[in-house]
Amino acid sequence: MLASINWLKQYVDIPVTPEVLADKLTRVGLEVEQVIHLGEGLEGVITGKVAQIERHPNSDHLWICQMDLGQGELVQILTGAQNVHQGDMVPVAVVGSHLPGGMTLKAAKMRGLDSNGMLCSAGELGIDAKLLLPEQRDGIFILPENTPIGVDVKELLGLDDVVLDIDLTANRSDCFNMLGLARETAAVLGQSLRLPKLATRDEAAGSAADCAKVEIQCKDLCTRFAMRMVKDIQVTESPEWMQKLLRAVNIRPINNVVDVTNYVMMELGQPMHAYDYDTVADHTWIVRRAQEGETLVTLDGQKRDLNPNMIVIADPEKAIGLGGVMGGLATEVTGKTVNVMLESATFYGPSIRHTSKDLGLRSEASQRFERGVDTIRDHDALNRAVHLLEEMGACKAVAGVVEDYPVPQEPVKIKALPEALRRRIGTEEITDAEMRSILEGLRFDVEPQADGSWLVTVPTWRNDCTCDADLSEEVARMYGYDKIPSTLPQLDMARGGQAPIEDVKDKVRNCLADAGLDEVMTYTFINAGDFDKLGLGADDSRRQAIQIINPISDDFRTMRTTLVPSLLNTAAYNLARQNDRVALFEVGRVFLPKALPLTEQPAEKTRLCVVLSGKRNELNWTESKDAVDFFDLKGDLELVLEVLQASGVTYAKPEEKFLHPGKSCTVLHDGKAVGFMGALHPQVQDRFGLSGETFVLELDLSSFVEGAERIPQFTHIPQFPSTSRDIAVVVPQTVSAVDLMAEIRTQAGPLLKDVRLFDVYSGKQVKAGCKSVAFSLTFQDITRTLQDKEINDIINQVVKKVQERFEGELRE
């Protein structure tokens, strides 16, 4: 935000230097990045009139100008500019004058003739070319005919002004205008505020309501749309004082109507627009969403493609303006315009921001609507604009306002306790009277209540103040942050730590990394086509996955319900690039919705997935070249279970259709299925583009959290020896080793410390349909040495029960 000191002085006295004011504003939260002296380096340049002009006798491009500088005698100055004519008023740098950039004028000879100065262009005076009309940018800067002779150009053109470049935060839309900054300045300096004049004469007959119709069709995007009409408009240049102020804040003067709307926007913070009344069909203004495929040629001459997320101002036939951003060319005010409708409206900020971004079109108006404007005071902008045009004698105004204001807004009221404000600020030194004085100085209305609280009415332009915490901030910044003592916050100290599931994840990661596996991190979303590659049935719960509204690409629309596809795709990618040994794992989350469409947050489960494929070892002359098999995967699982101190883990028949039925199993924990592992089904393997046999494990880690939390328990080394016995039983092929081991443990009792399967055989020595299963049993008692007889009795009991339950027999 650029703020002109000369402009500010219209509303508030400033008895300090611009630098001091900049420091004070910065201290209350309005950071002044730069203090710009517009005419810095420009001294001694005055206005002059070209009394006589003739060609230089020795040059075909130089002119000899006899200049009237108001000093009685004419001064001879030579120039090469071709746009100077007799009678023109121009800026003249006389001998001894200083120009921006450090240049000092001296007398000179040009082709044998004396030149006692220089006629100046706008650029030589330090005026930015973009602030000038096209005809003013080249050659000498021609001043208006009625410009007095001999006056200081610096003052005449407003180059004696100082501009503050203020970096406003997004919440301070109230200061995105001169009056808002004047309010802050008045509060900071303790000065009174002078408000701009709003009274209008309304000399034209009729009323605005009789001249036009206004309708808001998109009430969610526009909360108020108000208009005033002026007749018999005379479109001319705006007064020099207005042009100077507009140029000071980087706005190019165009004509009196456009300049007034820009002036009011900069003064009050309310963007405005002027329409040629007679070009609007049926004299009706409609605020609506743009139609699909609709286009509009804006004031800059560009054709814009619109969409339904944008706001347009339209008449019954066509769009005539892009709401909140820029007007349309078809209804532009020109020299032929007779009647003008002035618009003041409030548009939804996020919509304006998206429109500006989509079209690459940012304007002073859009920046203000994005931050928010004072809806309640829309009429002030209209009345101020009409007042200025009437003061110029440029029009006759029609009385009244025509508008659509569906839901009138009310000022925000906040109930606050002075003690609570003081406590939040952090000092007991500030009194109730001081706090009230600060708030009232900022135009907050404070009404003391019977219970000791205050009912504070927030000014309508302060849309950033909605609660008593905001009031504390207002008091603190104006009181002075440097006056508030620094104190350490009073906080309850708590011991740091992480959730048990995080401990489990850390242990698993470290364990598998130590075992030589590579950890990967994949996206939490997958391609839904991966479910088809796995061959999941239509009723499989994993197909009930959440779909993402705004995916990063069409290939990643589905939140994953299993880690398997992500790891298989990663393995395939590596194998396709001559990596003949793939050992990958990931610890990540899956997302399981309770119902679709979502009505509550989905369950997030932490799972481990391991994929092995290719060679067991890296190529080395000391290592075998064998491929990985099921037992490599089972070994990795057992490492994980050991580090998690997990007990009660057993295995059951496989249920996953995408696994090889003869090389897979379901993993159970305390009898509940918590995962699966095994070789991929060959068809699934082909669908994922895996060249060799691939093994996969997926395990729900949440089941092991409780066990991982326990502190490891240790026992003394036994003083008495253990004893081992081997047994082999012949049982039907359908009997599982897991069931056999469970029965052995039950029958052997507490003296059995371990049971291990070490052989499974079927062949000539075993009858058809049966198999021989051999176990090693280890017995021990920590209080004594076991006798052979009691061990033999236990073995006999075990064999007897196995024979009875499983129709087995002891193999000799």
C-alpha positions in Angstrom: 0.0 0.0 0.0 1.4 3.4 -1.1 0.3 6.3 1.1 0.9 9.9 0.2 1.7 12.2 3.1 0.1 15.2 1.3 -3.1 13.1 0.9 -3.0 12.0 4.6 -2.8 15.6 5.6 -6.3 16.2 4.2 -7.7 14.2 7.1 -5.2 14.5 10.0 -2.5 17.0 11.1 1.0 15.4 11.0 3.4 17.4 13.1 6.3 14.9 12.7 8.6 14.1 9.8 7.6 11.2 7.5 10.5 9.1 8.9 9.1 9.5 12.5 5.6 8.7 11.3 6.9 5.6 9.5 8.6 4.4 12.7 5.4 5.0 14.8 3.2 3.2 12.3 5.6 0.2 12.2 5.5 -0.1 16.0 1.7 -0.5 15.9 1.8 -3.2 13.2 1.8 -1.3 9.9 5.2 -2.1 8.7 6.6 0.8 6.6 9.2 -0.8 4.2 10.3 2.4 2.6 10.0 6.2 2.8 10.0 7.6 -0.7 10.7 11.3 -1.4 9.2 11.7 -4.9 11.1 14.8 -6.0 14.4 13.7 -4.4 17.3 15.4 -6.2 15.0 17.8 -8.1 15.7 21.4 -7.3 15.4 24.8 -9.1 13.2 23.6 -12.0 10.5 26.1 -12.8 7.7 26.6 -15.3 8.3 28.6 -18.4 6.4 29.7 -21.6 7.8 29.3 -25.1 7.6 33.0 -26.2 9.4 32.5 -29.5 10.8 29.4 -31.3 12.8 29.1 -34.5 15.1 26.6 -36.2 18.8 26.6 -35.4 20.6 28.0 -38.5 23.3 25.3 -38.3 21.2 22.3 -37.5 18.2 20.6 -39.0 16.9 19.2 -35.6 17.7 21.9 -33.0 15.3 24.6 -32.0 16.1 28.0 -30.5 13.5 28.8 -27.8 13.2 32.2 -26.2 11.7 31.4 -22.8 9.6 33.6 -20.5 10.5 32.5 -17.0 8.7 35.3 -15.3 11.9 37.3 -14.7 11.3 40.1 -17.2 13.9 39.1 -19.7 13.7 36.2 -22.1 16.1 33.3 -21.7 17.5 31.5 -24.7 17.4 27.7 -24.5 18.1 25.3 -27.3 16.3 21.9 -27.5 16.2 19.0 -29.9 12.6 18.0 -29.0 10.2 18.1 -31.9 7.0 18.4 -29.9 7.5 22.0 -28.6 5.5 24.9 -30.1 5.2 28.6 -29.5 3.0 29.3 -26.5 3.6 25.9 -24.8 4.1 25.8 -21.0 7.0 23.5 -20.1 9.3 22.6 -17.2 12.6 24.5 -17.4 15.8 23.6 -15.7 17.8 26.8 -15.5 21.5 27.2 -14.9 22.2 25.8 -11.4 19.1 23.6 -11.2 19.5 20.0 -10.0 17.9 17.0 -11.6 17.3 13.5 -10.2 20.4 11.4 -10.6 22.8 14.1 -9.5 22.9 16.2 -12.7 23.5 20.0 -12.2 22.6 22.3 -15.1 25.3 24.5 -16.6 25.3 27.0 -19.5 26.4 25.4 -22.8 27.0 26.1 -26.5 25.2 24.1 -29.1 26.4 24.5 -32.7 27.8 28.0 -31.8 24.8 29.3 -29.9 24.4 29.7 -26.1 21.9 27.6 -24.3 21.1 28.7 -20.7 19.1 25.8 -19.5 17.1 22.8 -20.6 13.5 22.0 -21.4 12.6 18.9 -19.4 10.8 15.7 -20.3 8.7 13.8 -17.7 11.4 11.2 -17.4 14.0 13.8 -16.6 11.8 15.0 -13.7 11.7 11.5 -12.3 8.0 10.8 -13.3 7.3 7.2 -14.1 6.2 6.9 -17.8 3.4 4.5 -16.9 1.7 7.3 -14.9 1.4 9.5 -17.9 -0.9 9.5 -21.0 0.8 8.1 -24.1 1.2 11.6 -25.6 3.0 12.8 -22.5 5.7 10.1 -22.5 7.8 11.3 -25.4 9.5 14.6 -25.9 9.2 17.6 -23.6 6.5 17.4 -20.9 3.8 19.9 -22.0 2.0 21.5 -19.1 -1.7 22.8 -19.1 -2.1 26.2 -20.8 -3.3 27.8 -17.5 -0.1 26.9 -15.7 1.4 30.0 -14.0 4.9 31.1 -15.2 7.9 30.8 -12.9 6.5 28.5 -10.2 8.5 25.5 -8.8 7.7 22.4 -10.9 8.3 20.2 -7.8 5.3 21.7 -6.0 3.2 22.1 -9.2 3.4 18.4 -10.1 3.2 17.1 -6.6 6.8 16.0 -6.6 7.3 17.6 -3.2 5.3 14.8 -1.7 6.6 11.9 0.4 5.1 8.4 0.0 5.1 5.6 2.6 5.4 2.1 1.2 3.5 0.0 3.8 3.5 -3.8 3.9 0.1 -4.6 5.2 -0.8 -8.0 6.7 -3.8 -9.8 5.1 -6.1 -9.0 8.1 -5.7 -5.2 7.9 -8.0 -4.5 5.0 -9.2 -1.4 6.8 -5.8 0.3 6.2 -5.8 -0.5 2.4 -7.0 3.1 1.9 -6.0 6.7 2.9 -8.8 7.2 5.4 -8.0 4.0 7.2 -4.3 5.0 7.5 -5.4 8.5 8.6 -7.4 6.8 11.5 -4.3 4.9 12.5 -2.2 8.1 12.2 -4.6 10.1 14.3 -4.6 7.4 17.0 -0.8 7.1 17.0 -0.2 10.9 17.0 -3.1 11.8 19.3 -4.6 14.1 16.6 -8.2 14.6 15.6 -9.6 13.1 12.4 -11.2 15.1 9.6 -13.7 13.1 7.5 -14.2 13.7 3.8 -17.4 15.5 2.6 -20.2 13.3 1.4 -23.1 15.7 0.9 -24.6 15.9 -2.6 -26.8 18.5 -4.3 -28.9 16.1 -6.4 -29.9 18.7 -9.0 -31.3 16.2 -11.6 -34.9 15.3 -11.6 -36.3 11.9 -10.6 -34.7 9.2 -8.4 -32.2 6.4 -9.0 -34.9 3.7 -8.4 -36.8 5.0 -11.3 -33.8 4.9 -13.6 -32.5 1.4 -13.1 -33.1 -2.1 -11.8 -30.6 -4.1 -9.8 -30.8 -7.9 -9.0 -28.4 -10.2 -7.2 -28.9 -13.8 -8.4 -25.8 -15.3 -6.6 -26.3 -14.1 -3.1 -23.5 -16.3 -1.8 -21.0 -14.3 -4.0 -22.4 -10.8 -3.7 -24.0 -9.5 -0.5 -24.7 -5.9 -1.7 -24.9 -4.1 -5.0 -25.7 -0.4 -4.9 -25.7 2.3 -7.6 -26.2 6.1 -8.1 -26.8 7.9 -11.3 -25.4 11.2 -12.6 -26.7 12.9 -15.8 -25.2 15.3 -18.4 -21.7 14.2 -17.6 -18.8 16.1 -19.0 -15.9 13.8 -19.5 -12.7 15.9 -19.2 -9.4 15.8 -17.4 -9.7 15.7 -13.6 -8.3 18.6 -11.5 -4.5 18.8 -11.2 -4.7 18.3 -7.4 -6.4 14.9 -7.9 -4.0 13.9 -10.6 -1.0 14.7 -8.4 -2.4 12.5 -5.6 -3.2 9.6 -7.9 0.2 9.7 -9.5 1.8 9.7 -6.0 0.2 6.3 -5.2 1.1 4.9 -8.7 -2.3 5.4 -10.4 -2.4 7.0 -13.9 -5.0 9.7 -14.4 -7.3 9.0 -17.3 -10.4 11.3 -17.1 -12.5 12.8 -14.4 -15.0 10.0 -14.1 -12.4 7.2 -13.9 -10.2 9.3 -11.7 -13.0 9.9 -9.3 -13.7 6.2 -8.9 -10.0 5.5 -8.4 -9.7 8.4 -6.0 -12.6 7.1 -3.9 -11.2 3.6 -3.9 -7.9 4.8 -2.6 -9.5 7.2 -0.2 -12.3 5.0 1.4 -11.1 1.5 0.4 -14.3 0.8 -1.6 -13.6 -0.2 -5.3 -16.1 1.4 -7.7 -17.0 1.2 -11.3 -18.7 3.6 -13.8 -21.0 2.4 -16.5 -22.2 4.3 -19.6 -25.9 4.2 -18.6 -27.2 4.3 -22.2 -25.2 1.2 -23.3 -26.9 -1.2 -20.7 -29.8 -3.1 -22.1 -33.2 -2.3 -20.3 -31.1 -0.3 -17.8 -31.0 -3.4 -15.7 -27.9 -4.7 -13.8 -27.8 -8.4 -12.8 -25.2 -9.9 -10.6 -24.8 -13.6 -11.5 -22.4 -16.5 -12.1 -20.8 -16.6 -15.5 -22.2 -19.1 -17.9 -20.2 -22.0 -19.2 -18.3 -20.9 -22.3 -19.2 -17.2 -21.8 -16.7 -14.5 -22.8 -16.1 -10.9 -22.0 -13.9 -8.2 -23.4 -12.5 -6.3 -20.4 -11.4 -2.7 -20.3 -7.9 -3.6 -21.2 -9.2 -4.9 -24.6 -8.5 -8.6 -23.8 -11.1 -11.3 -24.5 -11.6 -13.3 -21.3 -13.0 -16.9 -21.2 -15.2 -17.2 -18.1 -16.5 -20.1 -16.0 -19.4 -20.5 -13.5 -17.1 -19.9 -10.6 -16.7 -16.3 -11.6 -19.0 -13.3 -10.9 -20.2 -11.2 -13.8 -22.3 -8.1 -13.9 -24.7 -8.4 -16.8 -27.7 -6.8 -18.4 -30.6 -9.0 -19.7 -28.6 -9.6 -22.9 -24.9 -10.1 -22.1 -22.1 -9.8 -19.5 -20.9 -6.2 -19.1 -18.3 -6.6 -16.3 -16.2 -9.0 -14.4 -17.4 -8.5 -10.8 -14.8 -7.3 -8.4 -12.0 -7.4 -11.0 -12.5 -5.3 -14.1 -15.3 -3.7 -16.1 -16.3 -4.5 -19.6 -15.3 -2.6 -22.7 -18.8 -2.4 -24.1 -20.1 -0.1 -21.3 -16.9 2.0 -20.9 -17.3 5.7 -20.1 -16.1 7.7 -23.1 -16.1 11.3 -24.4 -19.5 10.6 -25.9 -21.1 9.4 -22.6 -24.0 11.4 -21.4 -25.3 9.5 -18.3 -23.3 7.5 -15.9 -24.2 4.8 -13.3 -21.7 4.5 -10.4 -21.4 1.1 -8.7 -20.4 0.2 -5.2 -20.7 -3.4 -4.2 -19.4 -6.2 -2.0 -18.2 -9.4 -3.5 -17.0 -12.7 -1.8 -13.3 -12.4 -1.4 -12.2 -16.0 -2.2 -14.2 -16.0 -5.4 -12.4 -12.8 -6.5 -9.0 -14.3 -5.6 -9.7 -17.4 -7.7 -11.0 -15.4 -10.6 -7.9 -13.1 -10.6 -5.6 -16.2 -10.4 -7.4 -18.1 -13.2 -7.4 -15.1 -15.6 -3.9 -13.8 -14.6 -5.6 -10.5 -13.9 -5.0 -8.6 -10.7 -6.3 -5.1 -10.2 -6.4 -2.6 -7.3 -10.1 -3.5 -7.0 -9.5 -7.2 -6.8 -6.8 -6.9 -4.1 -9.3 -5.0 -1.9 -12.2 -7.4 -2.4 -9.9 -10.3 -1.6 -9.1 -8.8 1.8 -12.7 -7.6 2.5 -14.5 -4.3 2.3 -16.9 -2.4 4.5 -20.3 -3.5 3.3 -22.2 -1.3 5.6 -20.7 1.9 4.3 -21.1 1.2 0.5 -23.3 4.4 0.3 -20.5 6.6 1.5 -18.4 5.7 -1.5 -21.3 6.5 -3.9 -22.0 9.8 -2.2 -18.3 10.8 -2.1 -17.9 10.1 -5.8 -21.0 12.1 -6.7 -19.9 15.0 -4.4 -16.5 15.1 -6.2 -18.1 15.2 -9.6 -20.5 17.9 -8.6 -17.6 20.0 -7.1 -15.9 19.8 -10.5 -19.1 20.9 -12.2 -19.1 17.8 -14.3 -22.6 16.5 -13.8 -26.0 16.7 -12.2 -26.8 13.9 -9.7 -30.1 12.0 -9.5 -31.3 11.6 -5.9 -31.2 8.3 -4.1 -29.6 4.9 -4.4 -30.9 1.8 -6.2 -29.6 -1.4 -4.7 -30.1 -5.1 -3.8 -29.1 -5.8 -0.2 -30.6 -9.2 0.7 -29.3 -9.5 4.3 -28.4 -6.2 5.9 -25.3 -6.7 8.1 -25.0 -5.4 11.7 -21.8 -4.2 13.5 -20.1 -6.9 15.5 -20.5 -6.5 19.3 -18.0 -8.1 21.7 -18.4 -8.6 25.5 -15.1 -8.2 27.3 -13.8 -8.1 30.8 -11.1 -5.4 31.4 -9.2 -7.8 33.7 -9.2 -10.5 31.1 -7.8 -8.1 28.5 -5.1 -7.0 30.9 -4.2 -10.6 31.8 -4.0 -11.6 28.2 -1.8 -8.6 27.4 0.6 -9.5 30.2 0.9 -6.4 32.3 -0.9 -5.0 35.3 0.4 -1.5 34.7 -2.2 -0.5 32.1 -5.5 0.8 33.7 -9.1 0.4 32.6 -9.2 4.0 31.6 -6.1 3.7 29.4 -7.5 0.6 27.6 -10.8 2.3 27.0 -9.1 5.4 25.7 -7.1 3.3 23.3 -10.2 1.5 22.0 -12.2 4.7 21.6 -9.3 6.3 19.8 -9.5 3.5 17.3 -13.2 4.3 16.9 -14.4 1.3 18.9 -17.6 2.1 21.0 -17.2 1.0 24.6 -20.2 0.7 26.8 -19.6 -0.3 30.5 -22.1 -2.9 31.8 -23.5 -3.4 35.3 -21.5 -6.5 35.9 -18.2 -4.7 35.2 -17.8 -5.9 31.7 -17.7 -3.8 28.5 -19.9 -4.2 25.5 -17.6 -3.1 22.6 -19.1 -2.3 19.2 -16.5 -2.9 16.5 -16.2 -0.3 13.7 -17.7 -1.7 10.5 -14.4 -1.4 8.7 -12.6 -3.6 11.2 -13.7 -7.1 9.9 -10.6 -8.6 11.6 -12.0 -8.0 15.1 -14.4 -10.8 16.2 -13.6 -11.7 19.8 -12.0 -10.2 23.0 -8.6 -11.6 22.1 -8.6 -9.2 19.1 -9.4 -6.3 21.5 -6.4 -7.3 23.6 -4.2 -7.1 20.5 -5.5 -3.7 19.6 -4.8 -2.4 23.1 -1.3 -4.0 23.2 -0.1 -2.7 19.9 -1.2 0.9 20.7 0.0 0.7 24.3 3.4 -0.3 23.0 4.9 -3.8 23.0 8.1 -2.4 24.4 6.2 -1.4 27.6 5.0 -5.0 28.3 7.4 -6.9 30.5 8.9 -10.2 29.2 7.8 -13.2 31.3 8.3 -16.9 30.8 5.0 -18.8 30.1 3.5 -20.8 32.9 3.3 -24.3 31.5 2.8 -27.7 33.1 5.9 -29.8 32.3 5.3 -33.3 31.0 7.7 -36.0 30.2 8.2 -36.5 26.5 7.6 -39.8 24.8 6.0 -41.4 21.8 3.0 -43.6 21.3 3.4 -47.3 21.7 2.6 -47.9 18.1 5.6 -45.7 17.2 7.8 -47.9 19.4 6.6 -50.9 17.5 7.3 -49.3 14.1 10.8 -48.3 15.1 11.6 -51.8 16.4 10.3 -53.4 13.2 12.2 -51.0 10.9 15.5 -51.5 12.7 15.1 -55.2 12.8 14.4 -55.6 9.1 17.0 -53.1 8.1 19.6 -55.1 10.1 18.5 -58.2 8.3 19.4 -56.7 5.0 16.0 -55.5 3.7 15.5 -52.1 2.1 12.8 -49.8 3.5 10.6 -48.0 1.0 8.0 -45.3 1.4 5.2 -45.3 -1.2 2.1 -43.1 -1.7 -0.9 -43.7 0.5 -3.0 -43.9 -2.6 -3.0 -46.4 -5.4 -4.6 -47.1 -8.8 -7.9 -48.9 -8.3 -6.8 -51.2 -11.2 -4.4 -52.9 -8.7 -7.4 -54.6 -7.0 -8.1 -56.3 -10.4 -4.5 -57.4 -10.7 -4.7 -59.0 -7.3 -7.9 -60.7 -8.4 -9.9 -59.4 -5.3 -13.5 -60.5 -5.5 -16.3 -57.9 -5.9 -17.4 -58.5 -2.3 -13.9 -58.1 -0.9 -13.9 -55.4 1.8 -10.6 -54.0 0.5 -12.4 -52.8 -2.7 -14.5 -50.5 -0.5 -11.9 -47.7 -0.7 -12.0 -44.0 -0.4 -11.8 -42.0 -3.7 -9.9 -38.7 -3.7 -11.6 -35.7 -5.0 -8.5 -33.9 -6.1 -5.9 -36.6 -6.9 -2.3 -35.8 -7.9 -3.0 -37.8 -11.1 -5.6 -40.1 -12.5 -3.4 -43.1 -11.5 -3.6 -42.3 -7.8 -7.3 -41.8 -7.0 -7.8 -44.5 -4.4 -6.7 -44.4 -0.7 -5.0 -47.8 -0.1 -6.6 -50.5 2.0 -3.6 -52.8 1.7 0.1 -52.2 1.2 0.6 -55.2 -1.2 0.0 -53.4 -4.5 2.4 -50.6 -3.7 5.2 -53.0 -2.8 4.6 -55.3 -5.7 4.8 -52.4 -8.2 8.0 -51.2 -6.5 9.5 -54.7 -6.8 8.5 -54.9 -10.5 10.1 -51.6 -11.2 13.4 -52.7 -9.6 13.4 -56.1 -11.3 12.8 -54.6 -14.7 16.0 -52.6 -14.2 18.4 -55.5 -13.8 18.1 -55.6 -10.0 18.2 -59.4 -9.5 17.7 -59.2 -5.7 14.7 -57.5 -4.3 14.1 -57.4 -0.5 11.7 -54.6 0.4 9.6 -53.6 3.3 7.3 -50.8 4.3 5.7 -49.8 7.5 2.7 -47.6 6.6 -0.9 -46.9 7.1 -4.0 -48.2 5.3 -7.4 -46.4 5.4 -10.5 -48.5 6.1 -13.8 -46.7 5.8 -16.7 -47.8 8.0 -19.1 -46.9 5.2 -19.2 -45.2 1.8 -19.8 -42.4 1.2 -17.9 -41.2 4.2 -19.9 -40.0 7.2 -17.0 -40.2 9.7 -13.2 -40.5 9.7 -11.9 -43.9 8.4 -10.0 -46.3 10.6 -6.2 -45.9 10.0 -4.3 -49.1 10.6 -0.5 -49.5 10.7 0.7 -52.5 8.8 4.0 -54.1 7.7 4.5 -55.4 4.2 7.5 -57.4 3.0 8.2 -58.5 -0.6 11.1 -60.8 -1.5 12.0 -61.8 -5.1 15.1 -62.9 -7.0 18.4 -64.1 -5.5 18.8 -64.8 -1.8 22.2 -63.2 -1.7 24.0 -60.5 -3.7 26.3 -61.9 -6.4 29.5 -63.1 -4.6 31.8 -66.1 -5.2 31.5 -67.0 -1.5 27.6 -67.1 -1.5 25.1 -69.4 -3.1 23.1 -68.3 -6.1 19.8 -69.8 -4.8 16.6 -67.9 -5.1 14.6 -66.8 -2.1 11.8 -69.2 -0.9 9.0 -69.3 1.5 11.3 -69.9 4.5 13.3 -66.7 3.9 10.0 -64.8 4.3 9.0 -66.8 7.3 12.5 -66.1 8.8 11.9 -62.4 8.4 8.6 -62.7 10.2 10.1 -64.6 13.0 12.7 -61.9 13.5 9.9 -59.3 13.8 8.0 -61.5 16.2 11.1 -62.0 18.3 11.9 -58.3 18.6 8.3 -57.5 19.5 8.3 -60.3 22.1 5.2 -61.7 20.5 3.8 -65.0 21.7 0.7 -66.9 20.7 1.5 -66.7 17.0 0.3 -69.6 14.9 -0.4 -70.4 11.3 -3.5 -71.5 9.5 -4.6 -72.5 6.0 -4.4 -69.6 3.5 -7.5 -67.6 2.6 -6.0 -65.1 0.1 -6.8 -66.0 -3.5 -3.9 -64.0 -4.8 -1.4 -66.3 -3.0 -0.1 -69.7 -4.1 -2.4 -72.2 -2.3 0.5 -74.6 -1.6 3.0 -72.0 -0.5 1.1 -69.6 1.8 -0.6 -69.3 5.1 -2.7 -67.1 7.3 -0.9 -65.6 10.4 -2.8 -65.8 13.7 -2.2 -64.0 16.9 -4.0 -65.4 19.9 -6.3 -67.1 17.5 -7.2 -64.0 15.5 -6.0 -63.5 11.9 -3.5 -60.6 11.8 -1.9 -61.1 8.4 -0.8 -63.5 5.6 2.3 -64.6 3.9 3.4 -66.7 1.0 4.2 -66.9 -2.7 2.2 -64.9 -5.2 -0.2 -66.9 -7.4 1.6 -67.2 -10.8 -1.3 -65.4 -12.6 -1.1 -62.4 -10.2 2.7 -62.5 -10.5 2.3 -62.1 -14.3 -0.2 -59.3 -14.0 2.2 -57.2 -11.9 5.0 -57.9 -14.4 7.2 -59.8 -11.9 9.7 -62.0 -13.7 10.5 -64.5 -10.9 8.8 -66.2 -8.0 7.8 -63.5 -5.5 6.9 -63.8 -1.8 4.8 -61.3 0.1 3.9 -60.7 3.8 1.4 -58.3 5.2 1.0 -58.0 9.0 -1.3 -55.7 11.2 1.2 -54.3 13.7 -1.5 -52.9 16.0 -2.1 -56.4 17.4 1.4 -56.4 18.9 1.4 -53.0 20.6 0.5 -54.4 24.0 3.3 -57.0 23.9 5.8 -54.5 22.6 5.1 -52.2 25.6 6.0 -54.8 28.2 9.5 -54.6 29.8 11.5 -57.7 28.8 11.5 -60.3 31.5 14.7 -62.3 32.3 15.2 -65.5 34.3 18.3 -67.0 35.8 20.2 -69.6 33.9 18.9 -73.0 35.1 21.1 -74.9 37.4 19.7 -78.3 36.3 20.1 -79.8 32.8 17.4 -80.2 30.2 16.5 -83.4 28.5 15.3 -83.9 24.9 13.2 -86.6 23.2 12.3 -87.1 19.6 9.1 -88.6 18.5 7.7 -89.3 15.0 4.0 -90.0 14.4 2.3 -91.1 11.3 -1.0 -89.2 10.7 -3.3 -88.5 7.8 -2.1 -86.0 5.2 -5.0 -83.6 6.2 -3.6 -83.2 9.8 -1.7 -80.0 10.2 1.6 -79.7 12.1 0.2 -76.7 14.0 -2.6 -78.9 15.5 -0.2 -81.6 16.4 2.1 -79.1 18.2 -0.8 -77.6 20.1 -1.9 -81.1 21.3 1.6 -82.0 22.3 1.9 -78.8 24.4 -1.4 -79.5 26.1 -0.6 -83.1 27.0 3.1 -82.5 28.0 2.3 -80.0 30.7 4.6 -77.4 32.3 7.7 -79.4 32.1 7.8 -79.1 28.4 9.9 -76.0 27.6 10.1 -76.3 23.8 8.7 -78.3 20.9 10.1 -78.1 17.4 9.1 -79.7 14.1 12.2 -81.0 12.4 10.9 -83.5 9.7 7.9 -84.2 7.5 8.1 -87.3 5.3 5.8 -89.3 3.0 7.0 -92.1 0.9 7.5 -95.8 0.6 7.9 -96.4 4.3 4.6 -94.6 5.1 1.3 -95.9 4.1 -0.7 -94.1 1.4 -2.6 -91.0 2.4 -0.4 -90.4 5.5 2.7 -88.6 6.4 5.4 -88.9 9.1 5.8 -85.8 11.3 8.8 -85.7 13.7 9.2 -83.4 16.6 11.9 -82.6 19.1 10.6 -82.1 22.7 12.7 -80.4 25.4 11.9 -80.9 29.1 13.4 -79.1 32.1 12.6 -78.3 35.7 14.4 -75.4 37.4 14.3 -77.0 40.8 15.6 -80.5 40.1 17.0 -83.0 37.6 14.2 -84.9 35.8 14.1 -88.6 35.9 13.8 -90.8 32.7 10.7 -92.5 34.0 8.7 -89.3 34.4 9.8 -88.1 31.0 8.9 -91.4 29.4 5.4 -91.2 31.1 4.8 -87.8 29.6 5.9 -89.1 26.1 3.6 -92.0 26.4 0.7 -89.8 27.3 1.5 -87.5 24.4 1.6 -90.4 21.9 -1.6 -91.9 23.2 -3.6 -88.6 22.8 -2.2 -88.0 19.4 -3.2 -91.5 18.3 -6.7 -91.0 19.7 -7.3 -87.6 18.3 -5.6 -87.7 14.9 -5.9 -91.4 14.2 -2.1 -91.6 14.2 0.5 -94.1 15.3 4.0 -93.9 16.6 6.6 -94.5 13.9 9.3 -96.9 15.0 
